[in-house]
Amino acid sequence: MQATISIPQHWGYPRFGLEQRTEQGMILGLYHYPSGTELAEQFGDGWRYVLMPNKNSDEISYLQEDQIQPLTPEELFSEITAEIEFYQQQILILQQQLIVVTGGFTNA
């Protein structure tokens, strides 16, 4: 079963989704300031996003929708390809460690 959320129709739909990669980092969360509330009066209504600029850091950014730029298809392809290559290298290292630990014998 896939998790779903309900967004009131009068809020409008968020432009970005969870785990979406952007120029500013990966989107970890989002929240909304509805119009007519004190927060919306003070900061403007609409969606706000929580982003992690670097997955190897605990730094977090809080940005409005108009402050976020999506990656181009080419940038997204390049980023995902680099991540795949990184994890393939990690798998090779782990496989080599298994060979050392088992003396070359595996159940596979």
N, C-alpha and C positions, 0 to 999 in steps of 0.2 A: 504494500500500500504506500502510495506517495503522499507525503505531507502537503497540506494546502493551507493557505491563509485567506481570509476574507477581508477585502478592503472596501470600506464604504464608498458608494458610487460618487458621492460629492467630494471625495478627496482627490480623485484623479489617480491614474495608475503610475507607479514609479518608472522612471526612464531606465534604471539599471537594476540588475538582479543580484541576488546573493552569489558569491564566488565569481562574479564577473571580473575579468581582468581589464584594467583601464590604464591610461598613462600615469595615473596617480597611485596605482597599486590595485590590490585585490579587494573587492567589497566584502566585508565581513558582516555588516549589519545595516539596517536602515530604520529610520523613525520619521514621524510626520508631525508637523506643527499645523493643526487645523486652523483655518481662518476664524477669526472671532475670539481666539484665546489670547491670553496675556503673552505667551511665548511668541505667537505669530505677530502680535502687535509690536513686540520688541525686536524680533529678529527676522520677520517675514514668514509668511506661511509656505508650506510645501515640504518636500522630502529632504531629509538630511541623510548622509551616508557615513558609515564608519569604514575606513580603509586601512589596510596594512601595506604601506609603501614597499616594504622589503620583508619577505617571509623569514629571513634570518635575523630579524630584529623585533623587539617588543614595541617599537614605535607605532602609534596609531594616529590617523588623521580623521578629522571630522569636517566634511565638506558639503556644501549645497550642490544641488543638481547641476547648476550652471557653472560650477567650478571643476567639473569632471569631464574628461575627454575620453571617449572610447578608443580602443586600439583599432588600427586599420586591420583588414583581414591579413595582410602581409606581416604586420607586427605580431599579430596573434599567432599566426602559423610559426613564425620564427621563435617566439617565446615558448610555445608548446613543444616544438621540435628540440630546442635546447634542453628543456626539462626532461623529455623522454631520453635523450642521450645521457644526461646526468644519471638518471635512474638505471639505465642499462649498464653503465659503468659500475654503479653500486652493486648491482646484481652479480656482475662478474667478480667483483671483490669478495662478495659473500660466498659465491660458489668456490672460489679458491680457498677461502677459510674452511669450508666444509671438507674439502679434499684433505687439507692438513689435519683437521680434527679426526677424520675417519680413516686416515691412512690410505686414502684413495678408494675406500669401499663405501658404496651408497646403496640404499634400498631402491633407488629409482631405476 
